[in-house]
Amino acid sequence: DIYSSTTYSFSTDQCGAYTAEGDCYNREHSVPQVWFNSSAPMYSDLFHIYPSDGFVNGQRGSLAYGEVGSASYTSTNGCEIGSNNYPGFSGTVFEPADEYKGDLARTYFYMATRYEGGDGEIDLEVVNNNHSYPNAQHGKLTTLVQWNQMDPPDDFERNRNNVIESFQNNR
């Protein structure tokens, strides 16, 4: 999973109820459903759905991704929740582990490109306190560009994208 690096069994460890990190996994909509009103086709677009530790996913909720200055929570693989470290925004953000930052940044670039102009349009320009549909702002573009550069695509990500493309017939 992307939030605790725990290995789960696909057939037995999926859940909706959990009490601690490592209990089970669920589906992480990296662009939270509430930001696009759980609308189709965004809701089921596999390019932004990842297996994730249920507990850590619950901690993230619908927080924007960002750089944490002072962590109030840290997962076993280094994901953090805390105050944003980017000037001009003092809200709470979720910072994924370094090994997934580029993957998630590219996921946001895909979603912003794929769903540009529709209701719930993904706005990567600024982070502010607006995390509600239809005008949610999802991440600071400069931060996502940095994450993309520091964590380039690897074979696992390329293979994942190829498999998803074979199901969705888009890229």
GROMACS elastic network, one bead per residue, 0.5 to 0.9 nm:
[ bonds ]
;  ai    aj funct       b0    kb
    1     4     6  0.62301   500
    1     5     6  0.50505   500
    1     6     6  0.58671   500
    1     7     6  0.66826   500
    1     8     6  0.76506   500
    1    25     6  0.73538   500
    1    26     6  0.89852   500
    1    50     6  0.73481   500
    1    51     6  0.50262   500
    1    53     6  0.60361   500
    2     5     6  0.57839   500
    2     6     6  0.83236   500
    2    28     6  0.88855   500
    2    50     6  0.71198   500
    2    51     6  0.66560   500
    2    52     6  0.52610   500
    2    53     6  0.73869   500
    2    77     6  0.85417   500
    2    96     6  0.80328   500
    2    97     6  0.79448   500
    2    99     6  0.88490   500
    2   100     6  0.68718   500
    3     6     6  0.81960   500
    3    51     6  0.86411   500
    3    52     6  0.55558   500
    3    53     6  0.58336   500
    3    54     6  0.88644   500
    3    56     6  0.62645   500
    3    57     6  0.72117   500
    3    75     6  0.70270   500
    3    76     6  0.80604   500
    3    77     6  0.66735   500
    3    78     6  0.80436   500
    3    79     6  0.62751   500
    3    96     6  0.69006   500
    3    97     6  0.72324   500
    3   100     6  0.87961   500
    4     7     6  0.88894   500
    4    21     6  0.75205   500
    4    22     6  0.75435   500
    4    52     6  0.73688   500
    4    53     6  0.60390   500
    4    56     6  0.73276   500
    4    75     6  0.59665   500
    4    76     6  0.53112   500
    4    78     6  0.76547   500
    4    79     6  0.75703   500
    4    97     6  0.86881   500
    5    52     6  0.83125   500
    5    53     6  0.80560   500
    5    76     6  0.76036   500
    5    77     6  0.60055   500
    6    22     6  0.65280   500
    6    24     6  0.89663   500
    6    25     6  0.87966   500
    6    52     6  0.86112   500
    6    53     6  0.73332   500
    6    76     6  0.87820   500
    6    77     6  0.87350   500
    7    22     6  0.88622   500
    8    11     6  0.88048   500
    8    12     6  0.81101   500
    8    13     6  0.58947   500
    8    14     6  0.80882   500
    8    22     6  0.86924   500
    8    24     6  0.70650   500
    8    25     6  0.69430   500
    8    53     6  0.89118   500
    9    12     6  0.56120   500
    9    13     6  0.53779   500
    9    14     6  0.78408   500
    9    24     6  0.89740   500
    9    25     6  0.89391   500
   10    13     6  0.60933   500
   10    14     6  0.66110   500
   10    25     6  0.86713   500
   11    14     6  0.70828   500
   12    15     6  0.86040   500
   12    24     6  0.87809   500
   13    23     6  0.78756   500
   13    24     6  0.50333   500
   13    25     6  0.61575   500
   13    26     6  0.85114   500
   14    24     6  0.56465   500
   14    26     6  0.55364   500
   14    27     6  0.85449   500
   14    54     6  0.84369   500
   15    18     6  0.73890   500
   15    23     6  0.85857   500
   15    24     6  0.58459   500
   15    25     6  0.60194   500
   15    26     6  0.58020   500
   15    54     6  0.72607   500
   16    24     6  0.82519   500
   16    25     6  0.80847   500
   16    26     6  0.66794   500
   16    54     6  0.70954   500
   17    23     6  0.86265   500
   17    24     6  0.81713   500
   17    54     6  0.76835   500
   17    55     6  0.84737   500
   18    21     6  0.78463   500
   18    22     6  0.86422   500
   18    23     6  0.58140   500
   18    24     6  0.67793   500
   18    25     6  0.88659   500
   18    54     6  0.65193   500
   18    55     6  0.60226   500
   19    22     6  0.89959   500
   19    23     6  0.69849   500
   19    54     6  0.89261   500
   19    55     6  0.67312   500
   20    23     6  0.58848   500
   20    24     6  0.87988   500
   20    54     6  0.84269   500
   20    55     6  0.57106   500
   20    56     6  0.83629   500
   21    24     6  0.77742   500
   21    53     6  0.66057   500
   21    54     6  0.72476   500
   21    55     6  0.51016   500
   21    56     6  0.63842   500
   21    75     6  0.77520   500
   21    76     6  0.82014   500
   22    25     6  0.78012   500
   22    53     6  0.64475   500
   22    54     6  0.78869   500
   22    55     6  0.75035   500
   22    56     6  0.89193   500
   23    53     6  0.76586   500
   23    54     6  0.73569   500
   23    55     6  0.74876   500
   24    52     6  0.85237   500
   24    53     6  0.60715   500
   24    54     6  0.57762   500
   24    55     6  0.78214   500
   25    51     6  0.63721   500
   25    52     6  0.53056   500
   25    55     6  0.79876   500
   25    57     6  0.87064   500
   26    50     6  0.83801   500
   26    51     6  0.57995   500
   26    52     6  0.56023   500
   26    53     6  0.63356   500
   26    54     6  0.51406   500
   26    55     6  0.89150   500
   26    57     6  0.78816   500
   27    49     6  0.62486   500
   27    50     6  0.57104   500
   27    52     6  0.60264   500
   27    53     6  0.84680   500
   27    54     6  0.78924   500
   27    57     6  0.83898   500
   28    31     6  0.83631   500
   28    32     6  0.78749   500
   28    48     6  0.79307   500
   28    49     6  0.54291   500
   28    50     6  0.51015   500
   28    51     6  0.59745   500
   28    52     6  0.57742   500
   28    53     6  0.85507   500
   28    54     6  0.84011   500
   28    57     6  0.65343   500
   29    32     6  0.51980   500
   29    33     6  0.64684   500
   29    43     6  0.77195   500
   29    44     6  0.87238   500
   29    45     6  0.89911   500
   29    46     6  0.88450   500
   29    48     6  0.58089   500
   29    50     6  0.67166   500
   29    51     6  0.89992   500
   30    33     6  0.85157   500
   30    48     6  0.53930   500
   30    49     6  0.61369   500
   30    50     6  0.71914   500
   30    62     6  0.88131   500
   30   104     6  0.72819   500
   30   107     6  0.78660   500
   30   108     6  0.80822   500
   31    34     6  0.85894   500
   31    35     6  0.71205   500
   31    36     6  0.83500   500
   31    42     6  0.89778   500
   31    48     6  0.66570   500
   31    49     6  0.83798   500
   31    62     6  0.79733   500
   31    64     6  0.84896   500
   31   107     6  0.85398   500
   31   108     6  0.72552   500
   31   111     6  0.81252   500
   31   122     6  0.86945   500
   31   138     6  0.76565   500
   32    35     6  0.55901   500
   32    36     6  0.75282   500
   32    38     6  0.83841   500
   32    43     6  0.88981   500
   32    61     6  0.76377   500
   32    62     6  0.53502   500
   32    63     6  0.81601   500
   32    64     6  0.87443   500
   33    36     6  0.55936   500
   33    37     6  0.59494   500
   33    39     6  0.77551   500
   33    42     6  0.81975   500
   33    43     6  0.64157   500
   33    62     6  0.80332   500
   34    38     6  0.59733   500
   34    62     6  0.72556   500
   34   131     6  0.81216   500
   34   132     6  0.65938   500
   34   133     6  0.64331   500
   35    38     6  0.75970   500
   35    62     6  0.78395   500
   35   120     6  0.65610   500
   35   121     6  0.89445   500
   35   122     6  0.84367   500
   35   131     6  0.63443   500
   35   132     6  0.53397   500
   35   134     6  0.66266   500
   35   135     6  0.77380   500
   35   136     6  0.57467   500
   35   137     6  0.84380   500
   35   138     6  0.83880   500
   36    39     6  0.59662   500
   36    40     6  0.89246   500
   36    42     6  0.74669   500
   36    43     6  0.80307   500
   36   119     6  0.73500   500
   36   121     6  0.76341   500
   36   122     6  0.84071   500
   36   132     6  0.80396   500
   36   133     6  0.54496   500
   36   134     6  0.61875   500
   36   135     6  0.85966   500
   36   136     6  0.80650   500
   37    43     6  0.86314   500
   37   120     6  0.74047   500
   37   132     6  0.84163   500
   37   133     6  0.58788   500
   37   134     6  0.73657   500
   38    41     6  0.87935   500
   38    42     6  0.72941   500
   38    43     6  0.53390   500
   38    44     6  0.89488   500
   39    42     6  0.59715   500
   39    43     6  0.56417   500
   39    44     6  0.87685   500
   39   120     6  0.86769   500
   40    43     6  0.51795   500
   40    44     6  0.67159   500
   40    45     6  0.83038   500
   41    44     6  0.58147   500
   41    45     6  0.61990   500
   42    45     6  0.51719   500
   42    46     6  0.87423   500
   42    48     6  0.85920   500
   42   111     6  0.81512   500
   42   115     6  0.78886   500
   43    46     6  0.85974   500
   43    48     6  0.89160   500
   43    49     6  0.87558   500
   44    47     6  0.87635   500
   44    48     6  0.84407   500
   44    49     6  0.76599   500
   45    48     6  0.62151   500
   45    49     6  0.69601   500
   45   111     6  0.88881   500
   45   168     6  0.79988   500
   46    49     6  0.50134   500
   46    50     6  0.78359   500
   46   164     6  0.64336   500
   46   165     6  0.89855   500
   46   167     6  0.88806   500
   46   168     6  0.78980   500
   47    50     6  0.81080   500
   47   107     6  0.64551   500
   47   110     6  0.78857   500
   47   111     6  0.80848   500
   47   160     6  0.86715   500
   47   161     6  0.71609   500
   47   164     6  0.68420   500
   47   165     6  0.86971   500
   47   171     6  0.86505   500
   48   104     6  0.79910   500
   48   107     6  0.57823   500
   48   108     6  0.77324   500
   48   110     6  0.85733   500
   48   111     6  0.75406   500
   51    54     6  0.87598   500
   52    55     6  0.85856   500
   52    56     6  0.75262   500
   52    57     6  0.63618   500
   53    56     6  0.54639   500
   53    57     6  0.59723   500
   53    58     6  0.85146   500
   54    57     6  0.50854   500
   54    58     6  0.60793   500
   54    59     6  0.86658   500
   55    58     6  0.50566   500
   55    59     6  0.63167   500
   55    60     6  0.88042   500
   56    60     6  0.62678   500
   56    61     6  0.86879   500
   56    75     6  0.69113   500
   56    79     6  0.84916   500
   57    60     6  0.51172   500
   57    61     6  0.62870   500
   58    61     6  0.51635   500
   58    62     6  0.88586   500
   59    62     6  0.89431   500
   59    63     6  0.89527   500
   59    73     6  0.85431   500
   59    81     6  0.80446   500
   59    94     6  0.89813   500
   60    63     6  0.57012   500
   60    64     6  0.85447   500
   60    80     6  0.89396   500
   60    81     6  0.72256   500
   60    93     6  0.82074   500
   60    94     6  0.61725   500
   62    94     6  0.89614   500
   62   131     6  0.74145   500
   63    66     6  0.89203   500
   63    81     6  0.86983   500
   63    92     6  0.70628   500
   63    93     6  0.53966   500
   63    94     6  0.59058   500
   63   131     6  0.76766   500
   63   138     6  0.84791   500
   64    92     6  0.79813   500
   64    93     6  0.52907   500
   64    94     6  0.60884   500
   64    95     6  0.85311   500
   64   127     6  0.74557   500
   64   128     6  0.89663   500
   64   131     6  0.77835   500
   64   137     6  0.79848   500
   64   138     6  0.53926   500
   64   139     6  0.58631   500
   64   140     6  0.89865   500
   65    93     6  0.55637   500
   65    95     6  0.55304   500
   65    96     6  0.74067   500
   65   127     6  0.88813   500
   65   138     6  0.71877   500
   65   139     6  0.58085   500
   65   140     6  0.81862   500
   65   143     6  0.89821   500
   65   144     6  0.86558   500
   66    84     6  0.62966   500
   66    85     6  0.76725   500
   66    86     6  0.77473   500
   66    92     6  0.85780   500
   66    93     6  0.53609   500
   66    94     6  0.58369   500
   66    95     6  0.53170   500
   66    96     6  0.83438   500
   66   127     6  0.84218   500
   66   139     6  0.66657   500
   66   140     6  0.72364   500
   66   143     6  0.70784   500
   66   144     6  0.83661   500
   67    80     6  0.87165   500
   67    82     6  0.86493   500
   67    83     6  0.82635   500
   67    84     6  0.56810   500
   67    85     6  0.53911   500
   67    86     6  0.67395   500
   67    93     6  0.72117   500
   67    94     6  0.74766   500
   67    95     6  0.56180   500
   67    96     6  0.88252   500
   67   143     6  0.77524   500
   68    71     6  0.62404   500
   68    80     6  0.66870   500
   68    81     6  0.66191   500
   68    82     6  0.53951   500
   68    83     6  0.55615   500
   68    85     6  0.52751   500
   68    86     6  0.82903   500
   68    92     6  0.80431   500
   68    93     6  0.66051   500
   68    94     6  0.70843   500
   68    95     6  0.60968   500
   69    82     6  0.67593   500
   69    83     6  0.56651   500
   69    84     6  0.56711   500
   69    86     6  0.82587   500
   70    80     6  0.88332   500
   70    81     6  0.82314   500
   70    82     6  0.55108   500
   70    83     6  0.56877   500
   70    84     6  0.78014   500
   70    85     6  0.79087   500
   71    74     6  0.67229   500
   71    80     6  0.58431   500
   71    81     6  0.54636   500
   71    83     6  0.68602   500
   72    80     6  0.74317   500
   72    81     6  0.57876   500
   72    82     6  0.51248   500
   72    83     6  0.81287   500
   73    79     6  0.81101   500
   73    80     6  0.55730   500
   73    81     6  0.51930   500
   73    82     6  0.69440   500
   74    77     6  0.80183   500
   74    78     6  0.57523   500
   74    79     6  0.54951   500
   74    81     6  0.66261   500
   75    78     6  0.52135   500
   75    79     6  0.51318   500
   75    80     6  0.65237   500
   75    81     6  0.89234   500
   75    97     6  0.88983   500
   76    79     6  0.74508   500
   77    96     6  0.87601   500
   77    97     6  0.62777   500
   78    95     6  0.85074   500
   78    96     6  0.71746   500
   78    97     6  0.51192   500
   78    98     6  0.79205   500
   79    94     6  0.72719   500
   79    95     6  0.55262   500
   79    98     6  0.82849   500
   80    93     6  0.82324   500
   80    94     6  0.57611   500
   80    95     6  0.50451   500
   80    96     6  0.65627   500
   80    97     6  0.78331   500
   81    84     6  0.87866   500
   81    92     6  0.69174   500
   81    93     6  0.57842   500
   81    95     6  0.63139   500
   81    96     6  0.88333   500
   82    85     6  0.88751   500
   82    91     6  0.81808   500
   82    92     6  0.51767   500
   82    93     6  0.57762   500
   82    94     6  0.68392   500
   82    95     6  0.83109   500
   83    89     6  0.88623   500
   83    90     6  0.61764   500
   83    91     6  0.57037   500
   83    93     6  0.62080   500
   83    94     6  0.87912   500
   84    87     6  0.81874   500
   84    89     6  0.65654   500
   84    90     6  0.55258   500
   84    91     6  0.57957   500
   84    92     6  0.56740   500
   84    93     6  0.56626   500
   84    94     6  0.84470   500
   85    89     6  0.78780   500
   85    90     6  0.74904   500
   86    89     6  0.61965   500
   86    90     6  0.76914   500
   86   140     6  0.86360   500
   86   143     6  0.87451   500
   87    90     6  0.76285   500
   88   127     6  0.86652   500
   88   128     6  0.85040   500
   89    92     6  0.88209   500
   89   126     6  0.88848   500
   89   127     6  0.67213   500
   89   128     6  0.61252   500
   89   129     6  0.82424   500
   90   128     6  0.84012   500
   91   127     6  0.87604   500
   91   128     6  0.73519   500
   91   129     6  0.67986   500
   92   129     6  0.89502   500
   95    98     6  0.85780   500
   95   101     6  0.81695   500
   96    99     6  0.81847   500
   96   100     6  0.64571   500
   96   101     6  0.60123   500
   96   104     6  0.84127   500
   97   100     6  0.56976   500
   97   101     6  0.64336   500
   98   101     6  0.52588   500
   98   102     6  0.79060   500
   98   147     6  0.81151   500
   98   150     6  0.84529   500
   98   151     6  0.73667   500
   99   102     6  0.73912   500
   99   103     6  0.80968   500
   99   151     6  0.65831   500
  100   103     6  0.51738   500
  100   104     6  0.61444   500
  100   105     6  0.85278   500
  100   147     6  0.87421   500
  100   151     6  0.73670   500
  101   104     6  0.52784   500
  101   105     6  0.60442   500
  101   106     6  0.86193   500
  101   144     6  0.78926   500
  101   147     6  0.52887   500
  101   148     6  0.69762   500
  101   150     6  0.81771   500
  101   151     6  0.64845   500
  102   106     6  0.61054   500
  102   107     6  0.84427   500
  102   144     6  0.75424   500
  102   145     6  0.83094   500
  102   146     6  0.81913   500
  102   149     6  0.69977   500
  102   150     6  0.68766   500
  102   152     6  0.60927   500
  102   153     6  0.72052   500
  103   106     6  0.53132   500
  103   107     6  0.62049   500
  103   108     6  0.88485   500
  103   147     6  0.83906   500
  103   148     6  0.72348   500
  103   151     6  0.74218   500
  103   152     6  0.78635   500
  103   153     6  0.69576   500
  103   157     6  0.71177   500
  104   108     6  0.63111   500
  104   109     6  0.86805   500
  104   144     6  0.83174   500
  104   147     6  0.84536   500
  104   148     6  0.83385   500
  105   108     6  0.51558   500
  105   109     6  0.63381   500
  105   110     6  0.87156   500
  105   141     6  0.89950   500
  105   143     6  0.85881   500
  105   145     6  0.71140   500
  105   146     6  0.87951   500
  105   147     6  0.63549   500
  105   148     6  0.58332   500
  106   110     6  0.61143   500
  106   111     6  0.85628   500
  106   144     6  0.79463   500
  106   145     6  0.86391   500
  106   147     6  0.88281   500
  106   148     6  0.65433   500
  106   153     6  0.89377   500
  107   110     6  0.51139   500
  107   111     6  0.62132   500
  107   112     6  0.85918   500
  108   111     6  0.50254   500
  108   112     6  0.59525   500
  108   113     6  0.84023   500
  108   122     6  0.80420   500
  108   124     6  0.80400   500
  108   138     6  0.84146   500
  108   139     6  0.85686   500
  108   144     6  0.82393   500
  109   112     6  0.51620   500
  109   113     6  0.60858   500
  109   114     6  0.84505   500
  109   124     6  0.82774   500
  109   144     6  0.85441   500
  110   113     6  0.51615   500
  110   114     6  0.58571   500
  110   115     6  0.83935   500
  110   171     6  0.83566   500
  111   114     6  0.50652   500
  111   115     6  0.58498   500
  111   116     6  0.78902   500
  111   121     6  0.88482   500
  111   122     6  0.69441   500
  112   115     6  0.55674   500
  112   116     6  0.55079   500
  112   117     6  0.89752   500
  112   121     6  0.69554   500
  112   123     6  0.69001   500
  112   124     6  0.74985   500
  113   116     6  0.53161   500
  113   122     6  0.83264   500
  115   118     6  0.60487   500
  115   119     6  0.84672   500
  115   120     6  0.81376   500
  115   121     6  0.60835   500
  115   122     6  0.70782   500
  116   119     6  0.87137   500
  116   120     6  0.87351   500
  116   121     6  0.54516   500
  116   122     6  0.67201   500
  116   123     6  0.86349   500
  117   120     6  0.82430   500
  117   121     6  0.56418   500
  117   122     6  0.84905   500
  118   121     6  0.53053   500
  118   122     6  0.88328   500
  119   122     6  0.89644   500
  119   133     6  0.83016   500
  119   134     6  0.59182   500
  119   135     6  0.81414   500
  120   123     6  0.88160   500
  120   132     6  0.89997   500
  120   133     6  0.59016   500
  120   135     6  0.60275   500
  120   136     6  0.71352   500
  121   134     6  0.71227   500
  121   135     6  0.70032   500
  121   136     6  0.79168   500
  121   137     6  0.88880   500
  122   135     6  0.79571   500
  122   136     6  0.71109   500
  122   137     6  0.67195   500
  122   138     6  0.66999   500
  123   126     6  0.74386   500
  123   127     6  0.89528   500
  123   135     6  0.78476   500
  123   136     6  0.69874   500
  123   138     6  0.60181   500
  123   139     6  0.75275   500
  123   140     6  0.89414   500
  123   141     6  0.88056   500
  124   127     6  0.77640   500
  124   137     6  0.63366   500
  124   138     6  0.57075   500
  124   139     6  0.51198   500
  124   140     6  0.56938   500
  124   141     6  0.50489   500
  124   142     6  0.88291   500
  124   144     6  0.84601   500
  125   137     6  0.73923   500
  125   138     6  0.81333   500
  125   139     6  0.69118   500
  125   140     6  0.55831   500
  125   141     6  0.52772   500
  125   142     6  0.82347   500
  126   137     6  0.63790   500
  126   138     6  0.74740   500
  126   139     6  0.60812   500
  126   141     6  0.68973   500
  127   130     6  0.79044   500
  127   137     6  0.57425   500
  127   138     6  0.62544   500
  127   139     6  0.51917   500
  127   140     6  0.54338   500
  127   141     6  0.88155   500
  128   131     6  0.78308   500
  128   136     6  0.87471   500
  128   137     6  0.67327   500
  128   138     6  0.84642   500
  128   139     6  0.86071   500
  129   132     6  0.89047   500
  129   136     6  0.85945   500
  129   137     6  0.81289   500
  130   133     6  0.86490   500
  130   135     6  0.71951   500
  130   136     6  0.53124   500
  130   137     6  0.61439   500
  130   138     6  0.86955   500
  131   134     6  0.88550   500
  131   135     6  0.75476   500
  131   137     6  0.62201   500
  131   138     6  0.73791   500
  132   135     6  0.63410   500
  132   136     6  0.50051   500
  132   137     6  0.83344   500
  133   136     6  0.56146   500
  137   140     6  0.84872   500
  138   141     6  0.89892   500
  139   142     6  0.87404   500
  139   143     6  0.75987   500
  139   144     6  0.71963   500
  140   143     6  0.53754   500
  140   144     6  0.64368   500
  140   145     6  0.87907   500
  141   144     6  0.51536   500
  141   145     6  0.61420   500
  141   146     6  0.86376   500
  142   145     6  0.50912   500
  142   146     6  0.62305   500
  142   147     6  0.86830   500
  143   146     6  0.51081   500
  143   147     6  0.62414   500
  143   148     6  0.86504   500
  144   148     6  0.61206   500
  144   149     6  0.86663   500
  145   148     6  0.50280   500
  145   149     6  0.63332   500
  145   150     6  0.87525   500
  146   149     6  0.51416   500
  146   150     6  0.61389   500
  146   151     6  0.85754   500
  147   150     6  0.51644   500
  147   151     6  0.60067   500
  147   152     6  0.83905   500
  148   151     6  0.55290   500
  148   152     6  0.59817   500
  148   153     6  0.82586   500
  149   152     6  0.58331   500
  151   154     6  0.84559   500
  153   156     6  0.81071   500
  153   157     6  0.60211   500
  153   158     6  0.67184   500
  154   157     6  0.54339   500
  154   158     6  0.62760   500
  154   159     6  0.86680   500
  155   158     6  0.50754   500
  155   159     6  0.60166   500
  155   160     6  0.84768   500
  156   159     6  0.52041   500
  156   160     6  0.61127   500
  156   161     6  0.86685   500
  157   161     6  0.61677   500
  157   162     6  0.85931   500
  158   161     6  0.51796   500
  158   162     6  0.61995   500
  158   163     6  0.87234   500
  159   162     6  0.50207   500
  159   163     6  0.61989   500
  159   164     6  0.85965   500
  160   163     6  0.52500   500
  160   164     6  0.62025   500
  160   165     6  0.85740   500
  161   164     6  0.50809   500
  161   165     6  0.60185   500
  161   166     6  0.86279   500
  161   171     6  0.76191   500
  162   165     6  0.50680   500
  162   166     6  0.63205   500
  162   167     6  0.89656   500
  162   171     6  0.83360   500
  163   166     6  0.51397   500
  163   167     6  0.67236   500
  163   168     6  0.88886   500
  164   167     6  0.52241   500
  164   168     6  0.60512   500
  164   169     6  0.78723   500
  164   170     6  0.82625   500
  164   171     6  0.82477   500
  165   168     6  0.51039   500
  165   170     6  0.53237   500
  165   171     6  0.57519   500
  166   169     6  0.55591   500
  166   170     6  0.79539   500
  167   170     6  0.83812   500
  168   171     6  0.81304   500
